[in-house]
Amino acid sequence: MERYIPKNKLNKSARKKLNSQRRRIWGIINPVTRKPANPKAYNRKKVQPDESDG
């Protein structure tokens, strides 16, 4: 059985390996795309009211 070494005393590569093992996998879901759009931000794709329709 391996000796327990605190996480803060591990070297950088060992910490990286440990973190990657514990990290969850999202699968097909991309958390960035599930974020709601900012309502205050300007949206170029939104249809703007036309001045000629008056």
N, C-alpha and C positions, 0 to 999 in steps of 0.2 A: 504494500500500500504506500502511495506517495505521501510525502510530508505536506502538510498544509502550509502554504505561503500566502500571507495577506496580499490582496490585490494591488495595494499601493507600493508593495515592495517588489513586484514582478517587473521584469524589464519590458520595454515597449512592445517588442514582438510577441511576448507571451500574453500581455494584456490584450493586444489586438486579436490574437487567436481565441482567447477566452471570451471576449466580447462578441466575436463573430459566431461562436457556438451558441451563445445565449440569445442572440438577436432573433426576433420572430420574422418569418417570411410572409409577405403580404399576398403572394400568389398572383392572380390575375388582376387584383384591385390595385390601382395606383392612387395613393392617398392624396397626391397633389391635384389630380383631376377632380376629386370629390369635394374640393373646397369651393364654397359659394363665391360667386363673382362679387367684387367690390361695387356697391351701388353708386358710390361717389366718383368712381373712375370713369373717364371718357371712353366710350365704346365706339370705335370706328365702324363696326359692322352693323350697328343699330341704324335703322332707316330714319333719317332726319326729316323733319317737316319741310316740304318744298315751298318756296316763296311764291311760285307761280300758281299753286293751288289756292286761290283765295277768293 
